[in-house]
């Protein structure tokens, strides 16, 4: 008889996730995805209420992991005690089909998104990058600051939010400077766009040559966060198939996609560090499954260490 299915709450997930390990796991997962070693459909999204309530199902199978994430996206929760994104991840053994663990997916979604951006930034941003601009002041803004600060000496961090008080609060908590969006982006080496915007908040004319942008919002085909000028730069995505269906920035501008992130990690595409680059992130099931596998392994190792 199978052992009872373990449930790992957010505290348990947080206790074992480390940025360096997670970033490396995301590189491996996306390299596997872009070299055809992952079975994964584009996520299935039910629109319960347009622009307000969404429910998505995201399965993936790799050589050594299998799982499913169910995630809700409720933009109307912004500013309330409830997160805009909530999720659970179910991890299975790909060898036997046995369910291994059920875990809270909110923190997984938060951290794996920023970890993927950090992994791409390592390939595309200039090594001497020092000025970080963040458009947005919520969960992903904080996660990206944490992930990128481990890779770069961000001597200057700038933040903008559509709600100025939120930007000031973020700045005070994280040693950043709150300012207008254009001022934040001008001369920045790395830019993060992490808002719930449905219309562009980043103008391409603000970007200096060689800047790198991680854009993680606007995951609906009718939503935008980058203007047309920004989308004329070198575009990297996590999945070509998903980007042309889900990303409003891609759907509406039809850019030439230079590469998938996994192609960079697998050495199939060169990293154009001297160019202005845009990473348009949507988030993939394989990222969640790889994260869940890492968490499960670390929890199991901890249990083994405590056995007398």
C-alpha positions as CSV (number, residue, x, y, z in Angstrom):
1,X,0.0,0.0,0.0
2,X,1.3,3.5,-0.9
3,X,2.3,5.8,1.9
4,X,-0.1,8.6,2.7
5,X,0.3,11.5,0.3
6,X,2.5,14.2,1.8
7,X,1.2,17.8,1.8
8,X,3.8,20.5,1.9
9,X,2.5,23.9,2.9
10,X,4.1,27.2,1.9
11,X,6.3,27.3,5.0
12,X,7.7,23.8,4.1
13,X,8.3,24.9,0.5
14,X,10.0,28.1,1.7
15,X,12.3,26.2,4.1
16,X,14.1,24.3,1.3
17,X,14.0,26.5,-1.7
18,X,17.3,28.3,-2.4
19,X,17.8,30.7,-5.3
20,X,21.1,29.2,-6.6
21,X,19.6,25.7,-6.7
22,X,16.4,26.9,-8.2
23,X,18.0,29.0,-10.9
24,X,20.1,26.0,-11.9
25,X,17.1,23.7,-11.9
26,X,15.2,26.2,-14.2
27,X,18.1,26.2,-16.6
28,X,18.1,22.4,-16.8
29,X,14.3,22.2,-17.1
30,X,14.1,24.8,-19.9
31,X,17.0,23.3,-21.8
32,X,15.2,20.0,-21.7
33,X,12.0,21.7,-22.9
34,X,13.7,23.4,-25.9
35,X,15.5,20.2,-26.9
36,X,12.3,18.1,-27.1
37,X,12.7,16.1,-23.9
38,X,9.5,17.4,-22.2
39,X,5.9,16.5,-22.8
40,X,3.8,19.5,-22.1
41,X,0.8,21.2,-23.8
42,X,0.1,24.9,-23.7
43,X,-1.7,25.6,-20.5
44,X,-5.5,25.2,-20.5
45,X,-7.1,28.3,-19.2
46,X,-10.8,28.7,-18.3
47,X,-12.0,32.3,-18.3
48,X,-14.6,32.4,-15.6
49,X,-15.0,36.2,-15.9
50,X,-13.0,38.2,-18.4
51,X,-10.2,40.3,-16.9
52,X,-11.2,39.1,-13.4
53,X,-11.2,35.3,-12.8
54,X,-9.2,32.7,-14.5
55,X,-8.4,29.0,-13.7
56,X,-5.6,27.2,-15.4
57,X,-4.3,23.6,-15.6
58,X,-0.6,22.9,-16.4
59,X,0.7,19.3,-16.7
60,X,4.2,18.3,-17.7
61,X,6.3,15.1,-17.9
62,X,10.1,14.9,-18.0
63,X,12.5,12.0,-17.8
64,X,12.6,12.2,-14.1
65,X,9.6,14.1,-13.0
66,X,5.8,14.3,-13.6
67,X,3.3,16.7,-12.3
68,X,0.4,19.1,-12.6
69,X,-0.2,22.6,-11.4
70,X,-3.7,24.0,-10.9
71,X,-3.5,27.8,-10.6
72,X,-6.1,30.6,-10.2
73,X,-5.5,34.1,-11.3
74,X,-7.8,36.7,-9.8
75,X,-6.5,40.2,-10.6
76,X,-9.3,41.7,-8.5
77,X,-7.5,40.3,-5.4
78,X,-4.8,43.0,-5.8
79,X,-4.8,45.2,-2.8
80,X,-6.6,42.7,-0.6
81,X,-5.3,40.1,1.9
82,X,-5.5,37.4,-0.9
83,X,-2.8,36.9,-3.5
84,X,-3.7,37.4,-7.2
85,X,-2.2,34.0,-7.9
86,X,-2.9,30.8,-5.9
87,X,-1.9,27.3,-6.8
88,X,-1.3,23.7,-5.9
89,X,1.2,21.4,-7.5
90,X,0.8,17.6,-7.5
91,X,4.0,15.6,-8.0
92,X,4.1,12.0,-9.4
93,X,6.7,9.4,-10.0
94,X,7.2,9.1,-13.8
95,X,8.4,5.5,-13.3
96,X,5.5,4.1,-11.3
97,X,2.8,6.8,-11.6
98,X,2.6,7.0,-7.8
99,X,1.5,10.4,-6.4
100,X,4.5,11.6,-4.3
101,X,3.4,14.9,-2.8
102,X,0.9,17.7,-3.0
103,X,2.3,21.1,-2.3
104,X,1.3,24.7,-2.1
105,X,2.1,26.4,-5.4
106,X,1.9,30.1,-4.7
107,X,5.5,30.4,-3.5
108,X,6.6,28.0,-6.2
109,X,5.1,30.2,-8.9
110,X,6.6,33.3,-7.3
111,X,10.1,32.0,-7.0
112,X,10.4,29.9,-10.2
113,X,9.2,32.9,-12.2
114,X,12.0,35.1,-10.8
115,X,14.5,32.3,-11.0
116,X,13.9,31.9,-14.8
117,X,14.3,35.6,-15.3
118,X,17.5,35.5,-13.3
119,X,18.8,32.6,-15.4
120,X,18.0,34.4,-18.7
121,X,19.5,37.6,-17.3
122,X,22.8,35.8,-16.7
123,X,23.0,35.1,-20.4
124,X,21.8,38.4,-21.8
125,X,22.7,41.2,-19.5
126,X,26.1,42.8,-19.4
127,X,28.3,41.3,-16.6
128,X,29.0,44.7,-15.2
129,X,25.3,45.6,-14.8
130,X,24.6,47.7,-11.8
131,X,21.4,49.7,-12.2
132,X,18.2,47.8,-11.8
133,X,14.8,49.3,-12.7
134,X,11.6,47.6,-11.5
135,X,8.2,48.6,-12.9
136,X,5.8,47.1,-10.3
137,X,6.0,46.8,-6.6
138,X,4.2,43.5,-5.8
139,X,5.2,39.9,-5.3
140,X,7.2,39.6,-8.5
141,X,9.0,42.8,-8.0
142,X,10.3,41.6,-4.6
143,X,11.1,38.1,-5.9
144,X,13.0,39.5,-8.9
145,X,15.0,41.9,-6.7
146,X,16.0,38.9,-4.5
147,X,16.9,36.6,-7.3
148,X,18.9,39.3,-9.3
149,X,20.7,40.7,-6.3
150,X,22.3,37.3,-5.8
151,X,23.8,37.6,-9.3
152,X,24.6,41.3,-9.7
153,X,25.9,44.1,-7.4
154,X,22.8,46.2,-7.9
155,X,24.3,49.5,-6.5
156,X,21.2,51.4,-7.6
157,X,17.6,50.0,-7.6
158,X,14.8,52.1,-8.9
159,X,11.1,51.3,-8.6
160,X,7.9,52.6,-10.1
161,X,4.3,51.6,-9.5
162,X,1.0,52.9,-10.9
163,X,0.2,53.5,-7.2
164,X,2.9,55.9,-6.0
165,X,2.4,55.0,-2.3
166,X,3.1,51.3,-3.2
167,X,6.4,52.3,-4.9
168,X,7.4,54.4,-1.8
169,X,6.6,51.5,0.5
170,X,8.6,49.1,-1.6
171,X,11.5,51.5,-1.8
172,X,11.6,52.0,1.9
173,X,11.5,48.2,2.6
174,X,14.2,47.3,0.0
175,X,16.6,50.3,-0.2
176,X,15.3,51.4,-3.6
177,X,14.4,54.8,-5.0
178,X,10.8,55.5,-6.1
179,X,10.5,57.5,-9.3
180,X,8.5,57.9,-12.5
181,X,8.7,55.0,-15.0
182,X,10.7,56.8,-17.6
183,X,13.2,58.1,-15.1
184,X,13.6,54.6,-13.6
185,X,14.2,53.0,-17.0
186,X,16.6,55.6,-18.5
187,X,20.2,54.3,-18.3
188,X,19.1,51.1,-16.4
189,X,21.1,48.0,-17.2
190,X,18.4,45.5,-16.2
191,X,14.7,46.3,-16.3
192,X,11.9,44.1,-14.7
193,X,8.3,44.7,-15.8
194,X,6.1,43.0,-13.3
195,X,2.7,44.6,-13.2
196,X,-0.9,43.6,-13.9
197,X,-1.1,46.1,-16.7
198,X,-3.3,45.5,-19.7
199,X,-1.8,48.4,-21.7
200,X,2.0,49.2,-22.2
201,X,3.9,50.7,-19.3
202,X,7.4,50.4,-20.8
203,X,8.3,52.4,-23.8
204,X,11.1,51.1,-26.0
205,X,12.6,54.6,-26.5
206,X,13.5,54.7,-22.8
207,X,15.8,51.7,-23.0
208,X,19.5,52.2,-23.5
209,X,21.4,50.1,-26.0
210,X,22.4,46.8,-24.4
211,X,19.8,46.9,-21.7
212,X,18.0,43.7,-20.8
213,X,14.3,43.5,-19.9
214,X,12.5,40.7,-18.1
215,X,8.8,41.1,-18.8
216,X,6.6,38.7,-16.7
217,X,3.1,40.2,-16.9
218,X,0.4,40.5,-19.7
219,X,-0.2,36.8,-20.0
220,X,-3.4,37.2,-22.0
221,X,-3.5,37.7,-25.8
222,X,-5.3,41.1,-25.4
223,X,-3.1,42.5,-22.7
224,X,0.2,44.5,-23.2
225,X,3.0,45.7,-20.9
226,X,5.6,46.6,-23.6
227,X,5.0,49.1,-26.4
228,X,5.7,48.4,-30.1
229,X,9.2,50.0,-30.0
230,X,10.2,47.7,-27.1
231,X,9.1,44.7,-29.1
232,X,11.4,45.6,-32.0
233,X,14.4,44.5,-30.0
234,X,15.8,41.0,-29.7
235,X,13.0,38.8,-28.3
236,X,13.5,35.7,-26.2
237,X,10.6,33.7,-24.9
238,X,10.2,30.6,-22.7
239,X,8.0,28.8,-25.3
240,X,7.4,29.9,-28.9
241,X,4.2,27.9,-29.0
242,X,2.8,29.5,-25.8
243,X,4.0,33.0,-26.7
244,X,2.2,33.2,-30.0
245,X,-1.1,32.1,-28.3
246,X,-0.9,33.7,-24.9
247,X,1.3,36.8,-24.8
248,X,-0.5,40.0,-26.0
249,X,2.9,41.6,-26.6
250,X,3.8,38.9,-29.0
251,X,0.3,38.2,-30.5
252,X,-0.2,41.9,-31.3
253,X,3.2,42.8,-32.7
254,X,4.2,39.5,-34.3
255,X,8.0,39.9,-33.7
256,X,10.7,37.6,-35.0
257,X,11.4,35.5,-31.9
258,X,15.2,35.1,-31.6
259,X,15.2,32.1,-29.3
260,X,13.6,30.2,-26.5
261,X,15.4,30.6,-23.1
262,X,16.1,26.8,-23.2
263,X,17.9,27.2,-26.5
264,X,20.3,29.7,-24.8
265,X,20.8,27.3,-21.9
266,X,21.4,24.3,-24.2
267,X,23.9,26.2,-26.3
268,X,21.7,26.2,-29.4
269,X,21.6,30.0,-29.7
270,X,24.3,32.6,-29.0
271,X,23.7,35.2,-26.3
272,X,23.6,38.7,-27.9
273,X,24.9,40.5,-24.8
274,X,25.7,43.7,-26.6
275,X,22.2,44.1,-28.0
276,X,19.0,45.3,-26.3
277,X,17.1,42.2,-25.3
278,X,13.6,41.4,-24.1
279,X,12.7,38.2,-22.2
280,X,9.0,37.7,-22.5
281,X,8.1,35.2,-19.8
282,X,4.8,33.4,-19.5
283,X,5.7,30.5,-17.1
284,X,5.7,26.9,-18.1
285,X,4.5,23.7,-16.3
286,X,7.9,22.2,-16.6
287,X,9.2,24.9,-14.4
288,X,6.7,24.1,-11.7
289,X,7.3,20.3,-12.0
290,X,11.1,20.8,-11.8
291,X,10.6,23.1,-8.8
292,X,8.4,20.5,-7.1
293,X,10.9,17.8,-7.7
294,X,13.7,19.9,-6.2
295,X,11.5,20.6,-3.1
296,X,10.5,17.0,-2.7
297,X,14.1,15.8,-2.9
298,X,15.3,18.4,-0.3
299,X,12.4,17.4,2.1
300,X,13.3,13.7,1.7
301,X,16.9,14.4,2.3
302,X,16.1,16.4,5.5
303,X,14.0,13.5,6.8
304,X,16.8,11.0,6.1
305,X,19.2,13.3,8.1
306,X,17.0,13.3,11.1
307,X,16.5,9.6,11.3
308,X,18.5,8.3,14.3
